[in-house]
Amino acid sequence: MSIKVKWIIYILVCCTVAFYGCSSQKKLETSTPFVLGNASCQKWTGGREDKDPGEIVKITVRELTGMDVSFLNIYFRGSMAPVVMEMDDQGMMATAKFETRKPDIIMHADSLREVGNQPPKRATRDGTEFPFDLRETEAVLSYMENEKVKYVKVVGIADKQVTPQN
């Protein structure tokens, strides 16, 4: 074989591995052992200056058929938060609180002193890159079933009116 053919084969193999082996996108499930109902997001504002604003996401969970299912996290608008299961007037709710912490920003008349400011990053709480490409009204709910982590997309999340917190 000529050197040219070897290089072409090498490049094709590298491209194939790059496209199939390095996908950071998680596989989304199409069928789940539960049925998801309405989903909503409600922002809150801090009542005091030292209180951070944030959002709370609630997803109704109905017809949970698998006894070996536990809910883990909700991925929403570039962040991840752990799920807390709560009983509500609408039924069982998977709830996650997303606190919006503002980073320390250096503001100065001399722009060279602002060099330490970092642009915002799309990362989860554990520092890893956000694994999903979602619209503003979409989220992903992760759950554990039979000792395997699975993901399901939630669409049509309705924004509710902002509530003040004390």
C-alpha positions in Angstrom: 0.0 0.0 0.0 1.2 3.5 -0.7 1.7 6.1 2.0 -1.1 8.2 0.6 -3.7 5.3 1.0 -2.4 4.6 4.6 -2.9 8.3 5.5 -6.4 8.3 4.1 -7.3 5.2 6.0 -5.7 6.6 9.2 -7.7 9.9 8.9 -11.0 8.0 8.2 -10.5 5.8 11.3 -9.7 8.9 13.5 -12.8 10.7 12.2 -15.0 7.7 12.9 -13.7 7.3 16.4 -14.1 11.0 17.1 -17.7 11.1 15.9 -18.9 7.9 17.7 -16.7 7.6 20.7 -16.6 11.1 22.1 -20.3 12.0 22.3 -21.1 13.9 25.5 -24.8 13.8 24.8 -26.6 11.4 27.1 -29.1 8.9 25.6 -32.7 9.9 26.2 -35.3 7.3 27.0 -38.6 7.1 24.9 -40.5 4.8 27.3 -40.4 5.1 31.1 -42.0 3.2 34.1 -43.9 6.3 35.0 -46.0 9.0 33.3 -45.0 12.7 33.5 -47.7 15.3 33.9 -47.6 19.1 33.9 -44.2 20.8 34.5 -43.7 24.4 35.7 -40.9 26.7 36.6 -41.3 29.6 39.1 -38.6 32.2 39.8 -38.1 33.7 43.2 -36.4 36.8 44.3 -34.5 37.3 47.5 -36.2 39.4 50.1 -32.9 40.6 51.4 -29.7 41.7 49.7 -27.8 38.7 50.9 -30.4 36.2 49.6 -29.8 34.8 46.1 -32.6 34.6 43.6 -33.4 31.3 41.9 -35.9 29.0 40.2 -37.9 26.0 41.3 -38.9 23.4 38.8 -41.8 21.0 39.5 -42.8 18.0 37.4 -45.9 15.9 38.2 -45.1 12.2 38.3 -48.1 9.8 37.7 -48.5 6.1 37.4 -45.2 5.1 38.8 -45.2 1.4 37.9 -41.6 0.4 38.7 -40.9 -0.1 42.3 -37.1 0.1 41.7 -37.1 3.7 40.4 -35.6 6.7 42.2 -35.3 10.2 40.8 -31.9 11.9 40.8 -31.5 15.3 39.1 -33.2 17.8 36.9 -31.2 19.5 34.1 -32.7 22.9 33.3 -31.5 26.1 31.6 -27.8 25.1 31.8 -27.8 23.9 35.4 -28.4 20.7 37.3 -30.1 20.3 40.7 -31.0 17.3 42.8 -34.6 16.1 42.9 -36.7 16.1 46.0 -40.0 14.1 45.8 -42.9 16.0 47.4 -46.7 15.5 47.7 -48.7 18.4 46.3 -52.4 19.1 45.6 -51.7 17.8 42.0 -50.1 14.6 43.3 -46.5 13.4 43.5 -44.0 16.1 42.3 -40.3 15.9 41.3 -39.0 19.2 42.6 -35.6 20.8 42.1 -34.3 24.2 43.3 -31.9 26.1 41.2 -30.1 29.0 43.1 -28.7 31.7 40.9 -25.5 32.7 42.5 -23.9 35.8 41.1 -20.2 35.6 40.7 -17.9 38.2 42.2 -17.3 40.8 39.4 -14.5 43.4 39.6 -15.7 46.7 38.3 -13.0 49.4 38.0 -12.3 52.5 36.0 -9.1 50.9 34.8 -10.1 48.0 32.6 -6.9 46.2 33.2 -8.0 45.6 36.8 -11.1 43.8 35.5 -8.9 41.0 33.9 -9.9 38.5 36.6 -13.6 38.5 35.6 -14.6 35.2 34.1 -17.3 34.7 31.4 -20.3 32.6 32.5 -19.9 28.8 31.8 -22.5 26.2 31.2 -21.6 23.7 33.8 -23.3 21.5 36.3 -22.8 21.7 40.1 -20.0 19.2 40.0 -18.2 21.3 37.4 -18.7 19.1 34.4 -20.0 20.5 31.1 -23.8 20.6 30.7 -24.6 17.4 28.8 -27.8 18.4 27.0 -28.8 20.9 24.3 -32.2 22.1 25.5 -34.7 24.9 24.7 -35.8 27.4 27.3 -39.0 25.3 28.0 -37.3 21.9 28.2 -35.6 20.0 30.9 -34.2 16.5 31.4 -35.1 14.3 34.4 -32.6 11.7 35.4 -33.6 8.6 37.3 -32.2 5.3 38.5 -33.9 2.1 37.3 -32.5 -1.3 38.0 -29.2 0.2 39.0 -28.8 2.1 35.7 -29.1 5.9 35.3 -31.5 6.9 32.6 -32.7 10.3 31.2 -36.1 11.5 29.9 -36.8 14.8 28.3 -39.6 17.0 29.7 -41.1 19.5 27.3 -43.5 22.4 27.7 -42.4 23.8 31.0 -44.7 26.7 31.9 -43.2 29.8 33.6 -45.3 30.9 36.6 -45.3 34.4 38.2 -42.3 35.4 40.3 -42.6 35.0 44.0 -40.7 37.0 46.7 -38.9 35.1 49.5 -38.0 36.3 52.9 
